[in-house]
Each structure stands twice: as structure tokens, then as C-alpha cells.
Amino acid sequence: MIDVYSRAGNTADPPSLSPDYRSTVLRAPTRPLVIIPQTLSELTGPVYGHSDVGSGEADLTRQHARMPLGERIIVNGHVLDEAGRAVPNTLVEIWQCNAAGRYIHETDQHPAPLDPNFTGAGRVVTDADGHYQFTTIKPGAYPWRNHHNAWRPAHIHLSLFGPSFLTRLVTQMYFPGDPLFPFDPIYNSVTDAKARERMVCRFDMETTKPEWALGYSFDIVLRGPNATPPDSD
């Protein structure tokens, strides 16, 4: 179970207000939060359709008639609790831009090509060992107009659902050695350097398939001192 409230005060979590990330200035709360009593539906529902996840949804390279353009990669890892125990039967969703740095979304209009064979979204349910795996395309960097010459490092968004609205974690996975890290206010809104490192996957030779795709490993820790930082985007 992903209990977002147990993360309160976690130093890995980015603050609501990060002035270098300009949109947080407009959306960060300016008054103390009001705690609203939770109803039964918020504590126990809804049902997210774990049993409806198809076996092919975890392979983003085979969702269309042809293979998408770009470098194929395999992303795998484990979902763990604060004690390092596996969290099985957890719905993991991903979304990302294509290899050229373009999302299939009406608000993304920067001049990079769309790929008709890449939608950029997938989902899978963790197995008994808390393991998940996706096959996809390595995303490209893209401009985002936060500041002069602003570019986002290559990243993949991940969303993990527990059994209710209150039990969701959204984070971003980055790639090792990205030169854009020092210039990205979203990545650097996590002020703890060790916590930032937990958002970076590692190359995984065991997962790499010969003549097919490079492998990367990215474990997600839900709570505790080694928790994966949530997404501030």
C-alpha cells in the first residue's frame, strides 16, 4: 500500500514552492493546508482495473502496426516498502515523449516530429516479488520555456497506484550522466543530492538483450529514508 501521508516531512520530497521552477510560484499554497476528513470512497476506492491490464501493455514498441523510431530500452525494477520488502500487485503506469522529445498531446507544439507508431504510455502490475518491466524507446530531451534555453533531461514518468485515491506516487526516472541535470529546476527541486541520485536509473547488463535493447534498472521505494522522491512536475 502506498501511503502518501506517511511521507510527511521526508527530506527527499521537493518543496511545493521552488522559485527556479516558475510554475510552482503560481500553484504553491500560500496558506496553511486544511485537512478534510476522508470518506469511504477516498479510503477504499476506486478499483483501478488491475485485472484488466493486458500482457502487451508493458511493451510500448508493439502497440502499433510498425516499430517506433529510436533506441529500444528495457526498464525494470522492484517496488519496495521502507524495509526493502516487495510490494506485489501494484499498478505501475508510465508515460513519456518519443525519441525526438515530443509528446502526443495538443499542448506540445514544439517543432519536433511525432511518431505515428509511438503513443508513449503503458502499464503493468508488479508480480509476487514486486517486479515490473517495460520495453520502450529512450525519450529525447525537449524545450519547456521555464527560463532562457530551458531543456528537460530525458525522463520517464511513473505512477504507482495503491487501493485508493490517497495511495498514489508519481515520480520521474532519469538516465545516467545526462548533461542537462545541472540546468533543470525540476530535477534540482529535490535538494538532497542522494535523493536526486535515487531518481536516476542504472545500466543493467543482465536485462540488456543482445542485438535488441539496452537494459536499465530502477527500483521504487515508497516510504522511509530511502524513498524515491515524488514528481514535482
C-alpha positions in Angstrom: 0.0 0.0 0.0 1.3 3.4 -0.9 0.5 5.7 2.0 1.3 9.3 0.9 0.8 10.7 4.4 3.5 8.6 5.9 5.9 10.6 3.7 5.2 13.8 5.5 8.4 15.6 6.3 10.5 13.3 4.1 13.6 15.3 3.1 13.5 13.6 -0.3 10.3 15.3 -1.3 10.6 18.5 -3.2 9.0 21.6 -1.7 5.7 22.9 -3.1 7.5 26.2 -3.9 10.7 26.1 -5.9 11.1 29.6 -7.4 13.5 28.4 -10.1 10.7 26.1 -11.4 8.5 29.1 -12.3 5.1 27.5 -12.4 5.3 26.5 -8.7 5.2 30.2 -7.8 1.7 30.3 -9.2 0.4 27.0 -7.8 2.1 26.6 -4.5 -0.2 27.1 -1.5 0.1 30.4 0.3 -2.0 29.5 3.3 -1.9 26.5 5.8 -3.4 23.4 4.4 -6.9 22.4 5.5 -7.3 18.8 6.5 -10.5 17.4 5.1 -12.0 14.2 6.7 -11.7 11.3 4.3 -14.8 9.4 3.1 -15.1 5.7 2.5 -14.7 6.1 -1.3 -11.4 8.0 -0.8 -10.0 5.4 1.6 -11.1 2.3 -0.2 -11.8 3.0 -3.8 -11.9 3.2 -6.7 -11.0 0.0 -8.4 -8.2 0.8 -10.9 -8.7 -2.3 -13.1 -5.5 -4.2 -12.1 -7.1 -7.4 -13.5 -7.8 -5.7 -16.8 -4.1 -4.9 -17.6 -3.2 -6.8 -20.8 0.1 -8.6 -21.2 1.0 -6.4 -24.2 0.5 -3.1 -22.4 4.1 -3.2 -21.0 5.7 -3.2 -24.4 5.4 0.3 -25.9 7.2 -0.7 -29.1 4.5 -3.1 -30.2 1.3 -1.0 -29.8 1.1 0.0 -33.4 1.5 -1.5 -36.9 5.2 -0.8 -37.0 8.1 -0.4 -34.7 8.6 3.2 -33.4 11.8 5.1 -34.2 14.5 5.5 -31.6 16.7 3.5 -29.3 14.9 0.5 -27.7 15.3 0.1 -24.0 14.1 -2.2 -21.3 13.3 -0.7 -17.9 12.8 -3.0 -15.0 12.9 -2.9 -11.2 11.2 -3.6 -8.0 8.6 -1.7 -5.9 9.7 -1.8 -2.3 8.4 -0.6 1.1 10.5 1.2 3.7 12.0 -2.1 4.9 13.0 -3.3 1.5 10.1 -5.7 1.2 8.5 -6.4 -2.2 5.1 -4.7 -2.9 3.2 -7.1 -5.1 0.1 -6.4 -7.2 0.8 -2.7 -7.6 -0.3 -1.0 -10.8 2.6 0.8 -12.4 1.9 3.2 -15.3 4.4 5.1 -17.4 4.2 7.9 -19.9 6.9 9.7 -21.9 7.8 11.7 -25.0 9.1 10.0 -28.1 12.8 9.8 -29.3 12.6 13.3 -30.7 11.3 14.8 -27.4 7.7 15.2 -28.5 4.5 14.1 -26.6 1.3 13.2 -28.4 -0.6 16.0 -26.7 -2.3 19.1 -28.1 -0.3 21.4 -25.8 3.0 20.1 -27.1 3.6 22.0 -30.3 7.4 22.4 -30.4 8.9 21.6 -33.8 9.9 18.0 -33.3 8.3 15.2 -35.3 5.6 13.0 -33.9 5.9 9.2 -34.4 2.7 7.6 -35.6 4.0 4.3 -34.1 4.6 5.5 -30.6 1.9 6.6 -28.2 4.2 6.8 -25.1 2.1 5.2 -22.5 2.0 1.7 -20.9 1.1 -0.1 -17.7 1.9 -3.3 -15.8 1.1 -4.9 -12.4 4.0 -5.9 -10.2 4.4 -9.7 -9.7 4.7 -11.6 -6.4 8.3 -10.3 -6.0 7.3 -6.6 -6.6 9.0 -6.7 -10.0 7.9 -4.7 -13.1 9.3 -4.4 -16.6 8.6 -2.2 -19.6 10.0 -2.2 -23.2 10.0 1.2 -24.7 12.1 3.8 -26.6 14.6 6.1 -24.9 12.9 9.5 -24.7 14.6 12.6 -26.0 15.2 16.0 -24.3 12.8 18.8 -25.0 12.5 22.6 -24.5 10.0 23.8 -21.9 10.3 27.7 -21.8 10.8 27.9 -18.0 13.9 30.0 -18.5 16.3 31.0 -21.3 17.3 28.0 -23.3 15.5 25.6 -21.0 15.6 21.9 -21.8 14.3 18.9 -19.8 16.6 16.0 -19.3 15.4 12.7 -20.8 13.0 11.1 -18.4 10.1 8.7 -18.0 7.1 9.4 -15.7 5.9 6.6 -13.5 2.7 6.5 -11.5 2.1 3.8 -8.8 -1.4 3.2 -7.5 -2.4 1.6 -4.2 -6.0 0.8 -3.4 -7.4 4.3 -3.2 -7.1 7.9 -4.4 -4.9 8.7 -1.4 -2.4 6.0 -2.2 -0.6 7.2 -5.3 3.0 8.1 -6.0 4.1 9.9 -9.2 7.8 10.2 -9.9 10.3 10.6 -12.8 13.1 8.3 -13.8 16.2 9.9 -15.4 19.2 8.4 -17.2 22.8 8.3 -16.0 25.2 11.1 -17.0 22.7 13.5 -18.5 24.4 16.8 -19.1 21.2 18.7 -18.5 21.0 17.8 -14.8 22.7 21.0 -13.6 20.3 23.2 -15.6 17.0 21.5 -14.7 14.9 23.2 -11.9 12.6 20.2 -11.6 15.4 17.7 -11.0 17.1 20.1 -8.7 13.9 20.9 -6.7 14.9 17.8 -4.8 17.6 19.4 -2.7 19.1 16.3 -1.2 21.8 15.1 -3.6 21.5 11.4 -2.5 17.7 11.6 -3.1 18.3 13.0 -6.6 20.5 10.0 -7.3 17.6 7.7 -6.4 15.7 9.2 -9.4 18.4 8.1 -11.8 18.3 4.6 -13.2 21.4 2.4 -13.7 22.5 0.5 -16.7 21.7 -3.2 -16.3 23.7 -5.7 -18.4 21.6 -8.6 -17.2 18.4 -7.1 -18.6 20.1 -6.0 -21.8 19.1 -8.2 -24.8 21.8 -8.9 -27.4 21.1 -7.1 -30.7 17.8 -5.8 -29.4 17.8 -3.3 -26.5 19.8 -1.9 -23.6 18.5 -2.6 -20.1 18.1 -0.2 -17.2 17.2 -0.9 -13.6 15.0 1.5 -11.5 13.8 0.4 -8.0 11.0 2.5 -6.5 10.9 2.8 -2.7 7.6 4.1 -1.4 8.5 5.3 2.1 11.3 5.8 4.6 14.7 7.3 4.5 15.5 5.8 1.1 12.1 6.8 -0.5 12.0 7.6 -4.2 11.2 11.4 -4.5 7.8 12.2 -5.9 7.4 14.2 -9.1 7.3 18.0 -8.7 6.2 18.4 -12.4 
